[in-house]
Amino acid sequence: MRKGMLRFIIIITLCLSACGIKESLEPTVLVLVTFQETSELKEQVALFNQTHEDYQIEVRCYERSWQLEEDGISRLQREIMSGKGPDLIDFGSDYTFSDVVGGYTENLMPYLEAEAEKRQEIYFTNVLDSFCYEGNLYAMPVSFSLRTFAGSKEALGGRDCWNIQEMIECYQRKNEGTILYPGETKRDVLGAILTGSMEYYIDWENGTCNFNQREFQQVLAFCNMFPDTLHLEEDFSVKQTFLDGGALIIPLNISGIYGISSAEYIFDDTDISYIGFPVEGVCGTVIEPNAPMLAICIGSRYKEIGWEFICQYLDEDYQKEHELSISRGVMEQKLKESLTPEYEVDEKGNRQPVVKSQVLFADDNNPVDIYCLTKEQTERLMDMIDSATICAANDRKLYHIIQEEADSYFCGDKTLEEVTEIIQRRVSIYVSEKSH
């Protein structure tokens, strides 16, 4: 009987041990909340899960909403405060500084600095610094694009940057019949100004704003000088307008290295100033984040593992796939390669240059093929990147509030003072809610 009992105990012990072993082999699941699930994000999650046996990432999709109680960001913050938050967050390309008010996410700068030293890599620190809030990098981009305005240096009074007042003065001194830029309307000009300066009027940390003062009233009064809707002649040509001095500036979106060619195509041999958006005291070229915008939750128990996932985006192969990458070394190599045209053999056996990009506008049926860049163009692009210091992390809800209320002034329903007081009141409530 004793032998039977002993055999029974041994069998039970072995079974329990086996169960324990099986349980210990189950991978730890890290939760990643995303506001913009892309095929690229899915690929990176799949890559992580394939290369990690002990850890797996599970993706959950949240949505942004105009309604605060339904907003995924508000839900995320409540979950983090209650200790039920995720490990990783992808805020997507709609990222705004208000997403991280309150310190819900980890400061990634120490991680990035250690990684740069380990990889012996240099990143565009000014690009990353532009996404810092209160001195900390609570969410980071892995690639970016640039938005700016360009114009003739002579027409812009030799300026390389300008503030709102200088922009107004420059426009008022223009020749009669000259427009600000193709596409100018009251709403569009206001949107352009807000792109670079909206955060200037807001203090997220203290939950305050400053939209009812004379400075912002001047902005609205300036925007009201433009038409309500766009009116262009049938034979309107962007290029000819600029060659004739009919427009002061042109908006540019540089999402790839060959985008630097666009302004030069329009202005021909004119000395160009990439003057940017009107902001105070710094270059007005705006840095836009490309998805993803990655963060690590402050309450995660697996921060180092979460950083391993983010590091996949820092790998050279990934950075090479994105035209404007945060790796300086990768960008320098791309620009070096862009100096030399590539060739391929066509079906007739002739050697033909490869078209790398094209410059084409809606009113132009003759695109210009770009085969390579000049050394001057590559240097100009690097100068633009290095001098950029502000990011387009504007809160879209605030943008909507300001545009909505400004419309009542533009159409004459309310006075300038009435509208700015309403904007001040509505924005104050929203900023206060987001800050507490």
N, C-alpha and C positions, 0 to 999 in steps of 0.2 A: 504493500500500500504506500509505504514511504517512497519507493522507487516511482510508483505511478504519480504521486503528488509532486515529486521533484521534477519528473518529466513534464508535467503540466505547467509548473512554474517556469521552467526553461522555455517552453513553447510560447507562453504568454509574454515573457520578457523579450524574446526574439521578435514577436509580432509588434510589441510596443516600440522596440528599437527600430524596426523596419518602418513603422509609421512615422517615427521621429525623423528618420533619414529622408523619407519621401517628402515630409513637410518642410524640412530644411532646404530641399532642392527647389521649392517653389520660388520663382523670382519675385523680387520686391517691385511693386508697381509704382511708378512715378506718374502723377497726373499732370497733363499739360492742357491748360485752358487757352483756346485760341479764339480770336474775333475775326479771323480771316483764314479759313482753312483752304490752302492752296495745294496743288499737286506737288509743288516743291517741298512744302512742309511734310506732306505724307511720305515723300521719298526719304527725307532726312530722319523721320521717326522710324521708318522701316529699316533704314541703314543702322540706326542705333540699336534697334531690337535684334537685328541679325548679328551684331558684333558684341552684344552683351548678354551673357547667360544669366547673371545674377539680378539684372535690372531690366525692366521693360517699361516703355512709355505708353500711357493710354491717353488719347486725345478726347477732349470734351469741347464742344462748340458753344460759345455764348454769343449773344447779339447785342449790339448797341441799340438804344431806343431814345426817342425824344422824351418819353415819360420816365421820370426818375425812378419810380417804383418798379418799372419793367426793364430798366437799363441793366445790361449784363455787367457793366463796370461797377455799378452800385451793388449788385448781387455778389460779385467777386470780392469786393471790399468787405462786405458783411461776413462772408464765409471766412475770409482771412482773419478778421477780428475775433470770430468765434472759435478759431483754431481748426477749422475744417477746410481751409484753403488748399489750392493745388501746390505743386512743387515748381512748375514752370508756367510762364505766361507768354503768349504771343499777342501783343496789342495790335498788330497789323499796321498797315500804312496810314490808318486814321488816328494814329497815336497822338495824344496831346498831353501836355504837362499835368493837366488836371487828373489824368489817369493815375498818377503816382503820388498825388498830394496826400500826406499822412504817413509816408515811409512804410508802405506795405510790401515793398520789394527791396531786395538786397542791393547794396552799392557794388556794381560790377567792376569799377575801376581797379581795385587791388587785384582782382582775378586777371583782368586784361593785362595789367602791367607785368605780372608774374609770367603770364603766357607769352608776352612779347619777348621777355628776357630768355625764356626757355627756347623759343623758336628763333631767336635772334632776328626778329621781325620788327619793323617800324610801321606803326599805323598813323593815319591822319589824325593826330591828337586834336586839332582844331575842329574837325568834323565831330568827333566823339564829345569834345567839350561843349559843343553847341547843344547837345542833347542832355547835358547835365542840369539838374534842378537842385538849387541850394548847394551847389558844389559837388553833388554826387550823381553818378551814372546809374539811375534806377532802371533804365531800359536801354538797350543798345541796338543800333542798326547794324546790318552786315553788308549792306551796299546802299547807294544813295544816288540821287540825281540833283541837278542844279537848276534853279529858276532865276532869271535875271532880266533886266532890260538893257538893251544896247542902243547906242546912237552915235551920231557924228560928234567927235570930241569938240570940234569948233562950235557946233550948234548948242552944245551943253556947257559952253563957257570954260572948256578945259577941265571940267570936273571928272573925277573918278568915282565919286560917291556923292550922295546928297541927302538932306533931311527933307521933311515935308514942306517946310517953308521955302527952301531953296527950289524944290520942284515946282511949287506954285509960282515963284518969281520967274523961274526959267520959262515956264509955259506962258506967262503973261507978257514976256518980252519977245516972244516968237513973232515971226512975220504973219501978217493977216492971212487967214485961210489955211494955216498950218494946223494940223490936228495933233493931239498928244500921241496917239498910236492907233493903228487900224483896229477897230473894235471898241473904241471908247464909247461908253454909255455911263450914265450916273452910277448904276449898280456895279459895273465892271471896274470903274476907276476906284470906287470905294473898296471893292474886293482886293484890288491891287495894293492899295495903301494898307489895308488891314493885314495882308499877308506878311508884311515885314514889321508891323508896328502894334498889332493888337495886344500882345503880351506887355507892351510898354505901359498900357493903361491899367494893368491888373496886378494885384499882389495876392497870389493864391495862398501864401502862408498865413497872412493875416485876414484873408477873406474880404478884401476891400477892392474898390476900383475907382476910376477917375474919368468918367465920360461926360460929365456936365460942366467941364471947364472950357475956357475960351479956346484952348489949343484944339480940342476935338471939334468944337463948333466950326473952327476955320476949315477943318478937313471936310465936313459935310457941306459947307458953303462952296468950297472949291469943286466938289463932286457935282453939285447942282448946276454948275456951268455947262455941263455936257448934255447931249441929247438923251431922251428917255429910251429911244430905240435906235438901232443902227440903220443908217441910210447910205448906201454906196451905189455909185453909178455902175451901169452894166460893164463898162470897159475899165473898171477899177483894177489897177495892178499894184500889188504891194511893192515890188521892186522899183517900178517907175515912180511911185509916190515918194520913196526915199531918195531916189536919184534926183528928183526934182525939188527936194527939200520940203515935201508936203507933209511930213510927219516927223515928230521930234524923236521918238524912241520906238523900239519894237520889242515885244515880249519874246523871250526865248526859253525853251525847256531843253536842257542839255542832259539827256539820259544815257548818252554814249560818247565815246571819245571823238567820234566824227561830227558830233553836233556843233563843235566849235566852228565848223565851216559855214554854217547857215548865215550868220551875220555878215561875213565877208562876201558871200555871194550877193547879198542884197546891197551892201554899201560899196561894192567894187573895191577901189584902191583908197577909199576914204579912211582916215585915221579914226578907229573905232574906240569908244569908251564903253566898257561893260559896267554901266553905272549902277545897275541893280534897283531894288525897291527903295523907296524913301525911308530911311531909318536914321537915328541920331548917333553920330560919332563913329560908325563902323561901316564896313563894306556892306552894300545892300544885296549882294547875291545870297539867295536863300537855299539852304540845304534841305532837300526833301527825303524822308526815309522811304526806302523800298521795303515791302514786306519780306521777311518778318521783322518785328521789333520785339526783341527777346528780353525776358526778365526772369529772375529767380525769386520765388516767394520768400518773404522774411521768416516765415514759420516752418519752412521745409526742413526735414531732418536729413535730406540728401542733397545739400547744396553743391558739394564737390562733384557728385554724379550729374547733377543738373548742368554744371559748368562743362562737363565732358560733352554733353549734348550740344551746347552752344559752340564749343570748340570745333565741331564738325564744319560749321560755317566759316571758320577761320582758316581751314585747310587751303592750301594753294590751289588745288584743283577746283574747289568751289569758287574761290575768289576770281579765278581766271574766267569763269563763266559769266561774270557780271561786269559790265563795261566800266562802271565807276565803283571800284571796290575800296574798302577801307584800308587795304594793305598798300602801303606806299611802294614796296618792292614790286608787287604785281602790276600796279599802275605804271610804274616806270618801264617795266618790261613791255607792256602792251604798247605804250607810246613809242618805244624804240622800234618795235616791230612795225608800227603804222607808218614809219618813214620810208619803208621799202615796199614798192608795189609788188603784188603777186601776179603770176601768170598761169594760164591753163591753156591746153590745146583743144581747139574746137573740132567739130566733126569733119572739117576739111583739112585738119592737120595744121592749121594756123595758130600761132601763139598769140593769145589775147589777154589783156590785163583784166584782173578780177575787180569788179565793182564792189567796193567795201561799203558804200553808203550812197544815198542820194539826197539832194536838196530839192524839195518840191513844196510849192504853196498851192492853196486851193484854186487860185486864179491863174495858175501857170501850168500849161500842158507840156512844158519842156523841162523835165527834171535834169539837174546837173549831176553827172556821175562823179563820185569821189573815189579815187584809186589809192590815194595815200595822203598823209598829212605832211606839212612842211615842219621844219625844226621850230620855226617861230610859232606855229600853231600849237605844237605840243607844249612849248614853254608857256604860252598864253593860258592854256587849259590848266596846267599845273599851278600857275599864279592865281587863277580864279579859285581853284580848290583851296590853296593855302591861305587865301585872304578871306574866305567865307567863314563867318562866325555865328550866324543865326540860323535856326532851323524852323521849318514850317510845322510846328507842333501846336497849331492853333485849334482851340476847341470849336468844333463845327456847330455846336448848339449856340454858343455865343455869337458866332459869325451869323447864324440864322436870325437871332434876336436883333442884332444891330441892323442887318439888312432889312428885316421886316419893319422895324420902326422907322428907319431912314426913309422908306418908301412913302410914308405919310407926310414927310417934309418935302420930298421930291415932287409929289403930286399936288402940293399946296394945301393939304388938309390941316396941317399943324405947323406952328412956327418952329424955328430952329431951337429956341430955348425950351419949348414944350417937349420936343422930340428928344433932346439930349437928357432932359430930366427923366423921361420915361425909360430911356435906355439905361441910365444910371440906376434907376430903381429896379428894373428887371434883372440887370446883370448883377447887381449887389446881392439880390436874393439867391441867384443861381450860384455865384461864387461862394457865398456864405454856406450854402448847403453842401457844396463840394469840399469845403475846407474843414468841416466839422463832422 
